[in-house]
């Protein structure tokens, strides 16, 4: 029983309109779902991915407005990488720099070309040339021959690399390579299968805007997830009860190196309450929040037209900040 790779990555952002502008208009991902943080309905939960936000492609955000800036470091995922086709990094450097994005020096890692950059909140991101089963979103702003094809993987900065490595192996990842202070673990799947584990010393990460909140791994269904909860608990992990996230079921645990991890089901998926054609076009709420729609919408900034036209609506300066638990 193994997980098959990364399901999604959830991060903390600032201005929600800027998140949409960057991830949809610049990176060319599709805004597949706009809902709210189920534990703090004053903020959105935004999901970006391929055409349907399939597992292995979904980057999600809690945009808390004027939230406290975070600092990626020990106890966190410190970089999220996306797959792009071989030979496309020159295109991406030009595209990113034309949008005033902070871009680093291109390098090579385990035989693949890598281009590091940051979003407007300082979130560390990477483009990695490679292959995957993911098809790009055909209607996005980036030509298909260059478009993002889901996740390549994540880089974890652990406070206890040996213990984190054992958890990755428990989840079904195999340690395949090592270079300097980086150990590579790979899952047996068709996409988003790479986790790099750093062994170097670093300051402890500070949660907040510009940092990853948690990394989720894939399992096919709730029955398998129940087995995983038992397996993880028997291995000494303090695992939460199952939580209904509408588009998948979730369990969470914080591994010994400090990184918050999730095990999420592949279904039901983002088409559970919207057609493929209309994904991300309206605010969707779970049944237990439906009666509060008017109040919730009144406290959220409008996102209408941001991804489609590039125009920026006014932002509610009263967006809350705080600890995220969704």
N, C-alpha and C positions, 0 to 999 in steps of 0.2 A: 504494500500500500504506500504509494508515493504521491506527493503533490506534483503537478505537471508544469510548474513555473509560476510566474507572477500574474496575479489576477488584475490588481490595480495598485496605484500609488496615490496616496492622499497627502496633500500639502496644505500649509497655511499661507494665505495671500493677504494683500491689502485691499485695494480698490477692485471690486468685482468687474467693473467695466473695463479696466485695464487688463484683467485676467482674460476676459473674452477677446479683447483686441489682440493680445499677444498670442494666445494659444490657438485662436481661430484664424485671425487675419494674417498673422506673421508665420506661425508654424504650420498652418493649414489643417489643423485638426477640426473635427466637427464638434460643436456644442450639442451633445446628445441628450442631456438632461439638465434641467434647472429645477431644483427642489430646495429644501432648507435643511440645515443641521437639525436632526430630529431632537437633539438635546438642548439646542439653543436656537429657537426659531427666528431670532433677530438677524440671522445671517444665512446667506445662500449655502447650498452645497451644489457646486457646478461640476459637471462631468464632461470631459473631452475625450475623443477617441477616433476610431475609424467610422465608417458609415453608421454602424449600429452600436458602437462602443463595446465591441466584443472583448471577452477576457483576454488580457495581454496587451491591450491598447489604451485602457482608460486611465487618464491622469485626472485626478479630482481635487477640488479646492474648497476650503472654508475661507472665504474672503471676509476678513473681519474689519475692513475699513482702516481706521487709524489704530491698528494694533501694534503691540510692542514688537520691535524688530528682533528676530531670532538670530542665532549664530549656529551654523552647522558645525557639528563636532562629535565628540565621543558620546556614544549612546544613541546615535541617530543614523539614518540613511543620509549620506552626504553628497550624493550625485545620482541623478536619474538619467539614463541614456536611452535614446531612440535609434532604431535601425533606419538607415537610408541606403539607397543603392550604391554600389561601387562606382567611384568616379564622380560623385555628386557634391563633395565637400567644397569645391571651388564655388559652385552655385550657391551653396548655403552660406558661405562666408560673405559673399557679395550681398545676398539677400538680408542677412542679419545686420551687417554693417550699414546697409541702406536704411534700416529702421533704428539706427543708433543703439544697437544691442552690443553689450560688452562681450567680445569674442576673444578667446585665448589662442594659444599657439597649437596648431595641428601637431599631433604626435601619433605614435604607433603603440598599440597595447595588445599583446598576445597575437600578433600578426595582423591586426585590423587597424585601419586609420581612424583616428578619433579627433573630433573637434569640440572643445569645451566652450561653453558660453553661459550667460546668466539671463534670467528674465528680469523684469523691472523691479522685482522685490529682492533681487540678489539670489534667487533660487538656483543652485548649481545644476546645470543640464549638460548633456553631451549628445553628439551625433556620432554614431559608429557605423562604418560601412559594413554591410553584410547582407545576408539573405534570411527570409522568414516566409511563413505561409500567409502572412497578412497582406491583403490587397489594399492599396491606398484608397482614400475617399476620392472618387472620381470628380465630384462637383466642388472640390475645395479650390482655394486660390493658388495653390502650388501645382505646377505641371506634374502629371503622374510619374514621369520618368525620374523626378527628384523627390517625390512626396514621402513623408514619414510612413513607416510600416510597423507601427506598434513599438513596444519596448524591446530594447536589447537586454537591459537589466538594470540593476541598482548597485551602488557601492555603499557598504556599511562600515561605519567607524565604531568598533565595539570597545567597551571598557574591559572586556574579557574575551579576546579573540578565540581562545581555545574552546571556551564554553559555547560561544556563538557558533563556531564551526560544528560542534557536536549537534546543536539544534538544527542547523542546516542539513546535516547528514540524516538526522531523524526525519526531516521533512522530505527526504528523498533526493537531495542534492549530493553530487559526487565531487570531491575535490580533484580537479584535473590538472592544475598548473600553479606555478608560483613564480613571481618575479619581484625582487626587492621586497618591499613591505606590503605586497598585494598577493592574496591567495584567491584563486578562482574556483567557484563551485558552480556546477551545471546540472540542471534538471533534465529529465527525459521527457521532452515535450516538443511541440512544433513552433513555439514562439516564446519570447520573454523568459528565457531559461537561465540567465546568467546572474549570479550574485558574486560580486567581488568583496572580499573581506580585508580591510586594512589592519595591519598589525602595529603601525607606528603610534607613538604617543601624540596626543592632541588635547587641547582644552576641552572640557566637558561642553557638549552642545547646549544651547539655550533655546527652548521652544519659543516659537513666535513666527511672525511674518518672514517668509523666505526660507522656511525649513520644512522638511518632510515630517508629517505627523505619524504615519504608519505605512507599512508595506503589507499587501495582502497576497496570499498564495492561493492557487486554484485547487478546488476539488469538484467532482462532477455534480454532487447532489447532497441533500440534507442527511441521508442515511450514512454516506461516507463521512460527512462532517461529524456526525455523532461518534463514529469510530475514532476519528482523529481527536476529538475532545477527550475520549477515554485514554487514548494512547499518549497524548501530551500530558494529561494529568498524572498518569502512571510514571511518566518520566520526570515528574517533579515540577511541571509548569503550572502556574496558577491561571487557569483558563476561565474566561467568563461564560455565563450561560449563553445560549444562542440568541442572537438579536436579529429581528426582522428589519432589513434595510430596503424592503419593497422590491428591489431588483436583484437581490441576492440575500442569502442568509450568512450571518457572520459570527465567528467566535474570535476572541482576542486574548493575547497574552504578551507580557513583557519578558523577553528572554534574558538570561543572566548578564549579557553585555549591555543591557539598557534599551535595546531597540524594541519598539512596540510593533508586534506582528499580528496579522489577522489570517484566518483561514476562511475563504469565501467560496460559496457555491457558484457554479457557472450560470445557473438560471435563477429566476425566470428571465432575466435580461431587461434591457431598457425599453423593449417594445411591449412590455406588460400593460402599459397604460397609454401608449401613443403608437401611431403607425410609424413605419420606417420613414415615410415622407415628412412627417411632422415632428420628428424627434427634436427636442430642445426648444420648441417654439413657445411653449406655455409653462407657467409655474405648476408643477405637479406636487400634490400633497398626499400623504398617506391617509387612510380613512380616519384614524384617530385625531388628525389635525384639520379635517375638512370643515368642521363647524367654525374654526378660527380663521378661515381664509381671509376675510376682510381685514381683520386686525394684522395678520401676518403680512399681507401685501402692502398695507399702509406703512409698515416699518422697513420695507425693502426698497432699495433704489431700482429704478426702471432699467431693464436691459434691452428693451425693445429697439430693434434696428441697429444695435451695436455691431454685431458680426456681419450683418448684411450691407450696411452703408458706411461703416467706419465713423459715424457721427457719435459723439459722446453725450449721453443724457446727463442731467444733474445727478449728483451723488448725495445721498442722505449723510450729512456729517455726523449723525448720531449713531452710526453703526457700532455695535457693541464689540468689545474685545474680551478675551478671557480664555479659560481652559477649554479645550475641545475634547469631547468624548464620543462624538458620533463616528 
